[in-house]
């Protein structure tokens, strides 16, 4: 099978969507499938308003059409709703091709907070975007319920996973900081509700890894916090292993992959009981969910690290990749998606 994967989120961006798609790409390779990735680097780009470190393709319609014409994919998956996703959607509708989509990010809620407009406006636009999709892949039961309430159709629950071979406890890892160390990893941006963590009265050290549009302001306002930017994923494993609790203050997640990475390294999670944490941590004893985030953070310190790891073991990527393949739809009527038995690590990044 040859899959065209269209995404506005790709390297060098660092976020959960990119990580998920990279893991998916590797899983497809390992099963012998070809992957045609259409992503921003092949296009003229502009800085995303409010997130200048993210570059989006500028008027990519003609070039996307040329790429898809050349690829002749067996299946098409549109991972994001940005300029590339919109161009691919328009191409499929014009040529009568079936495609699947994914709902990775709660942009309607983010836009509501940033622009002070009702969330229903954003959900109406996104509902229209996904309406022609043969299957809208949604990572959690909580998010599935939210989208159903907003009238989305053809929803498919597609869980995400974590690379358990990479993210595992590192014995003796130490950050050289006063303990306990309360860690946050993720974007330093409006939707992450990071100030709810930064303002907590906690012992030891608050440690933040990540970048984003709020970084400079929050650094000035919270000089007592340790700010460490972005590090390679292999280095992040040591950070997770050396911290004492992972604090995740977001209210607007579709999943929250960093929570899984933390637990896979034996780091208990503290978060609010909202979609994302409810699905990833749930009622397990790998973390603490509570409306009082300080209480959750302090209680997380009491959780044995092996329990957090046990919860993460339920999110292996192999069945997640198989589930994704099962949700794909042939792009052209009357055809079938051929199974591949001979491994072939082929990645196509087309330039028109």
N, C-alpha and C positions, 0 to 999 in steps of 0.2 A: 504494500500500500504506500502511496505517496500522499503525504498530508501537507497542505499549505497552512501554516500557522501565522496569522497576522496579529501583530501586537505593537502598540504604541509604547509599551514598557519593556525595555531591554537594556542590556549592558551599555554604558557604564552605570546606569541607574542601580541603586541599591535599595531594594524593597521586597516585600513578601511576594508580590506578583512576579517579579523577575525571577526570584529564587524558585517559585513554583514552576514557572515555564521552563527554566533550565533543567530542573529535575525531571519534568515531563519529557523534554527533548531526549535526555539520556535514557529514560525508560523506553521510549519508542525506538531509539537506536539499538538498544540491547535486544529488542524483539525483531530486529531486521527491517524496520520500516524506514522509509526516506522522509526527511523533514525539510520542507521549504519554508524558511523563516523570512518573513517580510517585516522588517523593523526599521526604526528611524535612521540608522547610520547611512543608508543608501540614498537619502533624500536631502534636499535643501531643508534647513530646519529653523525654527524660531523658539525662543524661550517661553515656556509655559507661564502665563500670568499667575503671579503669586508663588510660583515654584521655579525660579529662574535656573536652578541647576538641572531641571528636566527639559529636554529638547524634544519638540514635536515636529513632525513632517509638515512642510508648507505646501499646500495645494497638491497632494500626491495622486489625485485621481487617475490621470493618464498613465503615470509610471506604474501604479499598482495594476492597472489593467494590462499593461504590457508584461509585467511579471507573471500574472496569473495566466495570460495567454501562453507564455513560454513554458510554464510549469505543467499545465494540464494535470492538476492534482486529482486524485481519486476522492479526496475528502477535503473540506475547507473548514477551519475553525478560526473564528474571530474572537480573540481573547480580550480585547479592550474596545471601548466606545469612542476613542479619539479619532484624529484625522485619518489614520491608516485603517482603523476598523470601519469607519464610515465609508471610506473609498471602496473597501472590499465588499461591504454590504451592498453598495450601489451597483458594483460590478455583478454580483451574484443575482440581484433582482433583475438587472437588465438582460442577463443571459439565461435566466431560468434555472440557476444552480442552487441546490440545497446547501445549507451550511449550519453549523452549530455556533453558539456563542457562550460566553461565560460572564458571570456577574462577580467580579473580584473585589470591587471597591464601592463603598457606600457614598458615591459622589453626590446623590441628592441631599444627604444629610450634611455633607461637607459644604456644599454650595449654600445650603440654608443658613449655616452658621456664618459663612463668609459674607454673603450678600443680604442676609436678613430677609429671606423670602420663604414662603411656606415650603416644607419638604415635598408636598404633593405636586408642586410644579415640576421639580426635578424628576420625581418618580414617573410623572406622566410622559416626559420626554424619553426617559430610558425605557419605559414600557413600549413606546412606539419603536424605538431602536431595535429591541429584541423581539418584537411581535412576529417578524417573518422567520425567526430562527426555528430550526427543526428540533432543537433542544437547548434550553438555557441552563448551563451547568452552574450550580450554586453550592458552595462548600459546606454549609451547615444547615441543620434543621431549623435553627432560629431564623436564619436569613431566608430560608424557604418560606416560613410563615409570614415574614414581613412582605416579601414580594407577592405572595398570594393575596394579602390584604390590599395591595395596590393594583391588583388586577392582572398580574403577569401570568402568562400561559406557557405550556410546554416546559415546565421546570423539571430539572433532573438534579437530584442531590449527588454531587460529586465531591467526596471528601478530599482533603489534602493530606500530605504526609511529610515525614522528615527523614533525612538521610541518616539512618541509625548507625551506619558504618563510620560516618564522620563525627556526628554529635553523640559523644559518649563521655563518661566521666574521665577526667585526667587526674590521676593521683598526685597529691602534693602541689597542685596549682595554687599560687599565692599572688595577690596583687600588691602586697606591701602597704595596705591601707588599714586604718583603724576599723575593727570589726564591731558589730556585724556590718557587712557590705550589702546595701540594697541597690539592686541593679535595674536599669532600664535600657533596653536596646530597641531602636526604631527611629522613625523620622521625627525630627524636632519641628513639628508643624501644628497647625491650628486644630486639626481633627483628633490629635492624639491625647488631648486633655492632660498634657504633661505637667502643668502647674499643680494639678491635684496631687501629684507625687512630690514635686519640689517643695511644696508648702508644708508637708507633713513634719511633725515633730518626732523624729526618729533618732535612736542612738547610732553611734558608729558613723558610716559614710554613705552618702548618696552618690551613685556613679551612673553617668549617662554616656552611652555610645550611640552616635548618630549625628546627622546633619539635617538642616532644613531651614525654612525661611524665618523661624523664630529663634534660631541659635544665638545670634549676637545679643538680642534683647534679653533672653533668659540667662545668658552667661553674666550679663551686667547685674541683673536683678537677684541672682542666686550665686554669688561668688564662692560660697561654701561648698557647692556641689563640684564634684570632679567631672570635667568634661573631656571626653577622649576621642571624639570624631568617629571615623570609620576605620575598621581594621579588616584584614582578610578573614574569610570564614574559618580557616584553620586556627587563626589566633583567637577568634571569638569562642571557640570551644574551650580554650584555657580560661577565658574570662568567665564564662558560665560556670565552669567547674570551681573557680576560686571564690565566687560570690556566695552569699548566704541566703538571699531571697530575691526573686525576680518580681518587680512591681510593675504592673501593666494597667495604667489608669484609663485607657481608652473606653469610650462609650459607643464608638462608631465603627466597629470591626465587622468584616464578613467572616473572618477566621481568626487571624492572629498567629501566624506561623512562628514568630519568635518565642511564644509561650511553649510550643512544642520543642523547639531547639533547646530552650532552657531545661525543660523537664528531662529531655533525653540525656543531658549532662548531669542529671541528678539535682537540679536546682528547683525547689518548690516555687510555685507561683502565687502571687497575691493580686487579686483583681476584683472589679465590680461584677455582680451577678447579672450580666447583660449578654446578648448574643455575641458569639465569639468565645469569650471565656466560659460561658455556660456549655458550649459544645466541646471545647478543647479540654478544659479542666473538669467541668461538670460536677457530679457528686463524688468524684474520685477523691482519694486522699493524697493526690499529687500536688494539691494547692488549696488555697482558701479563698472563697468568694464571699464578699460581704459589702454592704452599703457603706460601712466605715472602713475606708482603705487603710487607715493606720492600724486598726484592729487586725485586718487581714494580713498586713505586712508582718506584724509582730507574731501572729499565730503561725505564719508560714515558717518562721524560724524553728518551730518545734517539730516540723515534719521530717522524718527520716529521708535522706536523699534517695535511697533505693526505691521508695514508694513513688517519687516523682518519675524516676526512670521507668518503672513498671507501667505507669500510665502512658508514657510516650511510646512504649513498645507496641501499643495498639494501633499506631499510625504509621506502619511500614509503607513505603512508597510502592512496592510491587503490586499489591491489589488495587491501589489508587490508580496506577497507570492502566491496568487491565480494565478497570471500570470506565476510564476515559475512552478507551478504544471502543468499548461496548456501546457508548452513547453516540459515537460518530455516525453520520449519515452519508451515503454515497452522494457525491455532488451531482451526478447525472442520473436521471430516472432509468430504471431497468438494469442497473449495474450492481455489482456486489463488491464489498471491500475484501480483497483477497488476503488471506492470512499468509504470513511470511514465516518460514521455518529456518532459513539460513541467515545468521546474523550479518548485518551490514551497517557500519557506522558511517552514514552518509548525511552530511548537512549541506543544504543548498541555501546560499544567501545571494539572491539574484540582484543584478544591477542592470537596469534597462538602458 
